[in-house]
Amino acid sequence: MSEKSSTHPGAAGRASTAGQPTALRNVVLVGHSGSGKTTLVEALALASGAVNRAGRVEDGGCLSDYDEIEHRQQRSVQLSLVPVDWGGVKINILDTPGYADFVGELRAGLRAADAALFVVSAADGVAGATRMVWDECAAVGMPRALVITHLEASRSDFDEMTERCRASFGGEDPDAVVPLYLPLYGTPGADGHAPVHGLIGLLTQRVFDYSSGERTERAPTQDELPQIETARNRLIEAIIAESEDESLMDRYLGGEEIDIKTLIGDLETAVARGTFHPVLAAAPAAEGSKQGLGTVELLDLISGGFPTPAEREAPAVTSPDGDPRPALSCDPDGPLAAEVVKTSSDPYVGRISLVRVFSGTLRPDETVHVSGHGLEDRGHEDHDVDERVGALSTPFGKQQRSLSKAIAGDLACVAKLTRAETGDTLSGKGSPLLMEPWTMPDPLLPVAIQAHSKADEDKLSQGLARLVAEDPTMRLEHNQDTHQVVLWCLGEAHVDVALERLRARYGVQVDAVAHKVSLRETFGAPAAGRGRHVKQSGGHGQFAICEIEVEPLPGGSGIEFVDKVVGGAVPRQFIPSVEKGVRAQAARGVAAGHPLVDIRVTLLDGKAHSVDSSDAAFQMAGALALREAAGEVRIELLEPVSEVSVMVPDDFVGQVMSDLSGRRGRVVGTEQSGSGRTVVRAEVPEIEIDRYAIDLRSLSHGAGRFSRAHLRHEPMPQQLADKWREQAENGA
């Protein structure tokens, strides 16, 4: 069988109409950092003829990882789109970062794609985080295939890596993870490692030789045929098991030779359905070569086996008010419904929105409705506005190639949508829609920042607003208790990129400072206080005296104020003034400057003057009385406690529980969560988990995740509270 996509009956039928959704494929590359995704994208672009040398476009720049930050950090930090053409099929390849801090970019890529290509390094193996993404794709039925890279590494072994993939990704049906080709090895070198210079097609029993720098096809030699018999039988049996023709297995077991076209058709159907996951191999092109090993085979699989946009279900839609709307269909003539999957800024063009069109056709210069909802907790305001679409283009490295339109199923960049943010819905002006949002990870690593100079302070607010508009996995907080500006990110690398973008894109230099946790104060025992504010300085004086009693209340009670004045010792009009003064002083704190909570303040007695008493005087007296009462007893520091849920592979449960206990946490339970994973639930002081996002990643080798939610404030241990006060007094 030739591996050109034109030989695939399914592909030929679906790709026969140019400019239609059937001639589109959207595939996202998934894999851990260093697995070779970006190199593979460049090899696929070279094999398709999109570029004339690996990784380079016409201006000599990189095809992927073209951002200056990516150059400096030597890794992908954002989602990149590379469109290529293969046999009349437009393939939108979405390259995602492999580092865990940029999982938000990965989720955006999964939303924009209709199938996923998991890239696994033969030298490094399968990362735990990659297995978790595989399970997420399986939960929504996304078609998946695997490609093994780095076969040139001395310790690589294709057969061993395939078995590890079957164990990691096969789940209850490991026979669904089967190679389509076997690598053809050359003569071993001095290190004993044999280089891979070709592939053997298991179905066609043809050899595709890349040793000359050009892909050539030949029949296998007598020595090569025995290598493929067992693997070929396993592949055929796996394909037949997925076939809708129930008689096929009986015919095969009866010795009948099944037609290759039938097997290919069933293979493509099973891949598109998401129940069969072929394994392939790939390597970059050698210097001067036009095709890297396995690139043609991959392009054939994507164009022939992966589903068209019309074969994938679109996200649910409602009106902006939440009323259900009919399900979308991938029809260029249908109502417009598109989604912003990525937002970026260009110093010359302005804001650029990468959009996936799910229905209808998007055209330049038309007015669309922009709806954004549900991210208020991350610094994004709800908005429903009409905006005019600017120029449409498709990215290719740093270049933007002009488009006349973007039909249903396609991806395009839209210029000058000034209000559109990542996750927003674009729809027709007369019939606005709102798409169901995709799941985004919670940012759990806080970094407090402040402007480096007065000039930076003036630009900080606008720069931060633009930053969070681009990245919905980032949350902006203006903490009213600590008076800090806090960026919540996914990890240290995420923080570095955010601060670098503030500096490079928006001209704002900021400094990271120690993050403060919102503490509280409360009375450790009942106490009494007398507030006396008496002054005479000419004209009207100030006179107010009040006596109060303070007693602690259970956690979460707040502040209660009780009036027990008898005989009019404090005139009725000044009792609210006393309460106002008490509450104002409580907000400022009475010991270490933290808000005072969970007390009952009872006003018992006082004195007033017919001329010199006033609202302001009694406010001052109330504040003085509370401060005097605080000086008579021990003031406890209350620290916030979070409910933490940690999901890790079963092998790490013991280490996680021990680590949480070392953070003064109380483990309250565990439960199974899917195959081989456990959720550990605990109550942990927030002071102890400030950097838990980093620590858990190290502890679980990147395979752990956690969530946190504020539970309550609890008394801090006295020894720790004394240390905390000492640090506060020293300005630490």
N, C-alpha and C positions, 0 to 999 in steps of 0.2 A: 504494500500500500504506500503510495506517495503521501507524504505528510502535508501537502498543500491543502489549504482549507477548501479549495474547490472540489476536492474529492470527498468531502464530508457531506453526505446528503442532507443532514439536518442543517448544517451551516449554509449550504447553497440555497436552500429554500428560504431561510430566514434572512439572508443577506442580499436577496435578489433585487430589492427595491432601494436604490440609493436615496439618501435624504430622509429615510423613514426610521422609526425606532428599531425596526428589525435589522438595520445595518449599524447598530450601535452596541458596544459592550463597555461596561464600566467595571473595572476590576481594581481592588485595593490590595497592595502588598503589605503583609503583616510579618513581623519577625523581630527578634530581639536585636539590640544594638550590636552592630558588627557582623550580622548574618549575611550581609551582601545585597540588601534590597536595592540601594541606590546604584550599585554597580550593575545589577541585573536590569534595572530600568534603562540604563545607558546601552547595555548590550542589546536589549529588545529594540530600542530606537535605531541602533546601527543596523540590525538585521532587517528591519522593515524599510530601511532606506530613508528614514526621517532625518538622519544625520550622516555625514560622510566619514566621520571618525569618532571613536568611542568617547562619549561624554561631552562632545563639543557641538555647538550650534554655529551659525554663520559668523557671528561676531567673535568667535573664539572662546566665549564664556561657557561655563558648565551648564549642562542640560538640567541637572538637579543639584540641590544644595548650593544654589547660587547666591543666597543671602550672605551678607558680610559676616553676620554672627556665626553662620554655619562654617564659613571659612576659618574664622578664628578658633572656634571650638572643635573643628574637625569632626562634626557629627550633624545629622539632620535634627532640626528643632521645629520644623513646621511641615504641614501637608503640602505636597507638590503635585501638580497635574502635568502629565506628559501625554499628549495625544499622538497616536501613530495610526497609520493605515495599513491594513493587511487584507489583500484580496477583496477590496471593496467594502471592508468592514472598518469603521472607525473605532479604535480601541482607546478609551480614556484610562490611562494607567495612573493610579493614585499612589504615590510613594509616601509612606508614613514614617515618622520617627520611631525608632525602636526603644529609646530610653524611656523608662517608666514615667519620668516627670512630664512627658509630653503625650500622655495617653489621651488627652482631650483632642489632639490633632488626629490620633488614631480613630477615636470614636466618630469624628467628623467624616473621616475617610470611609468608615463602615456605613455611615448614613448615605453617603453619596454613591456608593458602589452597589452592584447587584451580585457580586461574587468576590471571593477572597482567595488570594494566592499566598499561602504560608511559606515563608522562606526560612529554611533550616540549614544551619552550617554543619557540614560533616565533621568539622574540626571541633566544634563547641557543643553540639547536642541540642536538646530541646529545653528551653528555659521554662520555669514554672509560670511566669507571666504569660508566655505564649499559649500554654495549655488553657489558661483562664479565658483568653480571648477566643480560643477555639470553642470552648463551651458556650460562650456568649453567642457566637455565630450559629452553633448548633441549636440553641434555644429558639432562634427565629428562623431556622431552616435555610440559612444562607449557604449557597453552594461553595465548596472549598476544594482546593487542590494543593498539593505540596510540591515544592521544588527544593532539591538538595544542592547546596552550593559548596564551594571550597574543597572540591574533590582533588584539587592539586596539592592540598596539605599532606604532609608526610604521614600523619596519623589518621587520615580519613579512610573510611571504609563504607562504601555505598550499601552493601548488604546489611551490615550491622546497623547503620543509621536508619535504613528502612524498617528493620524490626523494632527499633526504638520508637519510630513514628507510629507503627502499628500499636505498640503498647500504650503510647501517650494519647493518641488521637482516635484509636479504633473503638474505645468504649466497649459496648456490648457486642459490637460487630467488627472485630479487627480485620476480617476478610474484605471489608469495604475500603481499606487502605492498602492499595496494591500498585506496584510500579508498572508503567506502560512500556518502559524501555530499560535495558540494562547497559551499564557503561562498558565500553570496549577499551581494554587496557593495552598499553604498549609494553616495550621492554623495560624492566625495572632499572632504575639508575643506581648510582653508587650507594645511595642511602637505602636501597632496597624497595623504594616506593615506585610503583609502576604508574606512569602518567595515563590519564584518560584522553583518548583522541577520537572517540566515536561512540555511537549509541546503536544498540540492536533493538529494532522494533519487535516486540513480543507477538503482536497480532499478525503482522505481515511477514515476519521472519526475514526482514531486510536490514542491511547494515547501512548506517548513515555516518560516513567518515568525514571528520573535520580536520584531519592531520595536515592537509595541504593548504589550509586557510580558507578553502571553499568547501561547502557541503556537497559531498558526492554520495551517490547511492549505488550499492552493489549487493550481490547475493552473499550470504554467509559462507565461509569455508566449512569443510567437513569438521575441522577442529572447533569451530565456533558454534555449530548447531547443538551439540550436547549441552552447552552452557544455558540454553534458554528453555529446554523442554519442561522442566519442573515449574519454572516461573510462568511460562506461557499457559500451562494447564491451570495453574492457580488463577491467573488473570481471567481466562475464559470462563471458568466456573463462577468467579465472582460476578462477571458481567451477566451471565445467564441467570444467576440468583436474583439479580435486580430487574430482569426482563419482565415485561407484562405478558409475554407469551409463555403460559404455564407449560406448554408442551415442549419447550425448547430444551429443558434439562433432561427430560426422558429421551429425546432424540440424541442429545449429546452423549448421555451415558450408554445409549444403544450403539454407539460407535459412529454415528452420522457426523460428517464434517460440516460444521455450521458455516454458512456463508459469511465472509469477512464484512460485507456491507451490513448485514444484519447485526453483527457484533458491534460494529462502529455506531450504528444507529441507537442500539440499546445502551451503549457506553455513554454517548452524548446525552441521551435522555436521563440516565441515572445521575450524571454529573450536574446537569441543569436542575434536576429535582433536589439535589443536595443530599443524596443517599449514598453516593459513591465518590471516593476521594483519591484520584490517581496521584501517583508519585512520579516525578520527573527529575532530571538532573540538568544543571546548567553551569556554564563557566564563561567568563568574559572572552572576547575575541583577542587573539594574539595580535601583536603589532603588525599592521599591514593587512590583517584579515578583515573580511566583511561580515562574517557571521561567527558569533560565539557558540560554543558547543551547547546544543539543546534549545537555542533560541527560536529556531524555526518550529520545532516541536511544541514549544510553549505557545507561540503565536497561533499555531493551528488549534491547539486545545482551547485557548481563550475564544477564538472566533467561532469554533465549531461546537465546543462543549459547554461553554458558559452561557447563561441565559441572556436573552435580550431584555431591555427595560420593560417591554410589554409583558414579559413572563413573570415579572416580580410585582408583588402587591405594594401599592403606594401607601404612605402613612395616612392614618385617619385624619379627617379635617372637620372643623366646626366653624361656625361664624365667630368673629371676635368676641361675641357675648357668650359663647359656649354652646350655642344651639347646634345639634348634629347636622351635617351636610352629607349628601350622597357620596359614596366612595369614588375616588378618582380612578380614571383609566388613562393609560399612556397613549393619549390621542392628540396629535398636533392640532387638531381642529376643536378640541375640547376647551373647557374653561381654563384660564391660566392659573396654575398653582406651581410655585417654585419656592425653593428654600435656600437661604444663605447658609452655606456650610463652612465658610471661612471668610474672615474680614482682615484686610491688610491695608497699609498706607504706603503710598508712593510719594516721594518728595515733589515730583513734578505733576503727577496725575491726580493725587489726592487719594481718597478712600476707594479701594477696589474690593468688590464683593464677588467671591466665587459662589456660583449659584447652580443648584441642580434643578432642572425643570422636570416636574413629575407629570404635568398635564398642560395642554395648550402650547402656544408658541410665544416666546419672548422676543420682542423687536426693539431696536434702538429708537429713542425719542418718544416712546409711548409712555403714558402716565399709568402707574400701577399703585396699588394700595400696599403699604408696608405695615404688617402687624407684628408686634413683639410683646410677649406676655410671659409671666411666670418666673422671671429671674430678678425680682425686686431685692431678694436677700443677697444678691451678689453685686449690687450697685447698678443694676439695669432698670430703668424706668419702663413701665408699660407705655406703649405708644401705638397709635393708629393714625397714620398720616398717608397722604397721597404724595408720591414723588415721581419725577420724570426720569426715566431710564436714560443713562448716557450711552456712550459707545459700547458695543459688545465685542468681546475678543476672546481668543483662546490663548493661554500662556504657552510659551515654549522657551524654557530658560528664562532669561530676563526680558525676552521679547514678548510683545502682545500682538498676535495676529488678528486682524479685523474679521468680524463675523457679521453677516447680514441678518442672521436670526439664530435663535437656539430653540430647537423643537423639543417636544416631550421626550424625555430619556437622556438628553444631552446635558453637558456641563459647559458653562461659559462664565467669563469674568464680566462684571457690570461696573462701569465707572460712575462716580459722582452720586451714588446713593448716600446722601449725607446723614440720614437717620438710621439706615439699615444696619443691624448688628448681627453677629453670628447667631443663628437659630431663628431669625425672623422669616416670616412668610411673605412672599410677593404674590399678589393675586390681582384679578381684574378690578378696576376702580368701581364698577357698578355692583360687583358681587364679591366683597372681601371675604377671605378665608383665613383660617388659622390652623397650621399643622400641629399635630401632636408632637411635642418635643422629644428628642432622643435623650437617652440617659447619659448624664455627664458626671464624672467623679467629683466628689466634694474636695475642695482645697483645704488641707488640714495642717499646713505648715505656715505659721504666722511670721511675718517680718515687719517690724515697725520701722518707718522711714520718716525722715524729715528733710526739708530743703537744705541744700548745701549753702546757699546764700540768699540774700533778699531778692535778687533777680530770679533765682530758681523758684522761690516761694510764689512769685507772681504767676508763674507758668505751671506750677505743680498740679493744680486742680484740673486744668484742661488736659494736661498730659495723662493724668491718671484716668480721666473719663474716657479718653481715646483708647487707652491700654485695655481697660476692662471691656470696652465695646468689641475689641478684636478677639478677646480670649474669655469665653464664658466659664472656663475652669479656674478663673481668678476671681477672687471676691475682695471688694474694697470696703473697709470698715473705718468709720470715724468713731472711735471709742469715747463715749461721753464721760466715763469714769476715769480713765487714765489719760485722756486728752491726747491720744496718739492716733496717727494715721497708720493703719495696718493693712498690708497686702497679704491675703491668704493665698498660698500657692501649693503646688503638688510636691515640691522637693527643692533641693538646693539649686539644681541646674535650672529649674523653672524660675527661681528667684533671680539667678544671674542673668538670664535672658530678659526678664521683665525690666530689671534695672538698666541693662544695656540698651534696650529699646527706648526707655525713657530718655536716656542720654543721646543716643544716636538719631532717633527719629523725631523726638519732640524737644530736644535741646534742654532737657531738665536734668540737672545733676542732683542726686539725692544721697544721703548717708543712711546706712542701716544702723539702728540703735537697739538697745536691749528691749525686748517685748515685755510689757508689764501685764500681769494678770489682774483682773478686777477683784480685789479683796473687799471685805466688809468688816465692820466692827460691831460689837454688841457688848452689853453689860454682863459681867460674870456673876453679879449678885445685885440685890436691891440696894438703892442708895437714895439719898435726899440731897437737894441743892437749893440754895437761895440766891436769886439774882437781884442785885441792887444796882440800879443805874440812876444816880442822882448827880446832876451838874447844874451849876448856876454861874453864868458868865455874862450877866447883863441882859435885860429884856426877859423874854420867856425862858425859863430854865427847862430842865428835863428831869422828870421824877417818875420812877416806876420800880416797884419791888414785887417780886413774886416768889413763892415757895412751891417747889415741886417734889414729887416722889417718882423715882424711876425703878421699874422692875423688868427683868428679862422675860421674853415670850418665846414660844416654840419657833423653830426655823420656818421662814416663809410668812411670818405674821406681819412684817412691815413695821410701821409705827402707828400706835394708837394714842390718841390724846383724849383724856377724860377731865371734865370740869367738875370739881367738888367744892368750889368756893361757896361759902355761905355768908349771908349778911351783907353782900355787896362790897366785900373788901377789895375786890377787883371789879370795877364797873363792867357791865355786860358788853359794852362796845369794845373793850380792850382784851377780852378773853381770846377772840380770834387772832389778835396781834401777838399774844403770848405763844399761841400755837404756831403761828407763822415763823416767829423767831426760833422756836424749838426745832421745827422742821428744817429751816435754813441751816442751823448749826449742825443738825444731824447729817445733812447732805455734805457738809464740809468735813465731817469727822471730828472726833474729840481726842484722838490719841496719835494715830499715824497718818491722818489725812484721808482715811478711807470712809465711805458713807456708813453711817450708823443705822442699823436695822434691828428688827425683832425686839422692840421695847414698848412698854406702856408708860406714858408720861401722864401723871395725875397732877393737876393744878389744885393745890390745897388752900392757899392763902396769899395775901399780898396787900399792898397799900398803893393808894393813888393820891394825887393832888388835884384840886379842882381847876387849877390854871396850868401847871407845868406838865401834867401827864399827857401823853400823846401815843398815837399808834407806833411811831418809831421808837419811843422810849420803852414801851412794853415789849416790842420785838427784841430790843437789845437785852432787856432783863430776862426774857425767856431763854435767849442764847447763853447768857452768863450763868443762869441757874443750871442748865444742862452741863456746861463745862465744869461747874463746881461739883456736881454729882459724880461726874466721870472721874474726878480726882480722888474720890473717896473709895473706889473699888477697882478691881482688876478688869481691864478692858480686853476682851478676847478678840483675836483676829479670826475672821471667817474666810475660808478659802473655797473657791468654786470646785464642785465635784461633777465630773462627767460620767455619763453612762457610755461605756466603750464596748463595741462589738468587733471582735477580731476574727476574720476568717482566714484560716491557714490550712495547708495540707496536714493530714493527721500526724505526720512525722515531726511536726514542729509544735504540737500542742503543749507538750511538757515544758519546752523552753519558753513559750509565750506566757504560760501561767506563772512560771517562776519569775520571769521578767516583770510581769504586772505586780506580783507580790512585792518585788523589790522596789517598786514605785509607790508603795503604800496603798496599792489597790486591793480591793476585795472581790475575788472571783465569785460570781453569783450563779454561774451555771454554764454548761456546754451543751451543744446539740449538733447533730450531723447536718451537713448542708451539701447534698449531692454526693457524688462518688469521690471518696478519699479526702474529703474536706470537713473541717469542724469549725463551728463558730463558738468562740469563747466570749462570754459576757462578764463584764466587771465594772465596778465603780471605782474611779481613779481620780485623785486630785489633779486639776488642770495644770497646776505648776509642774507636775511630773511628766506630762505628755506634750509639752510644748514642741519637742522635736521628735515625737514618736513616729511621724511619717518617715523619717530617715532611719531611725533605729529599727523599726519593724522590717523595713526593706532589707537591712543588713542581716537581721536575725533569721528571716525566712528565705533568704536568697532571692528576693524579689517576688516571691509567690504569695505573700500575705497582703491583705487589705483590711482596713478598719474604718469604722464610722464613730462619731462621737456626738453626744447631745447633752446640753447642760441639764443637770439634774437638780442640784440645790447647793447651798453654801453650808459648810460644816466648820466647827472650831478647828483651828490649826493646832497641832501639838505644841505645848508651851515652849519646849526647847527650840523648835523651828520658828515659832512666832517671835521669840526673843532675838534670834539670829536675823530674822527678816527686818525687825525694827531697827536693829543695829546697822544693817546695810542701808536702810532708808535714811537714817540719821547721818551716815557717812557719805550719802549721795551716790552709793553704788547702784 
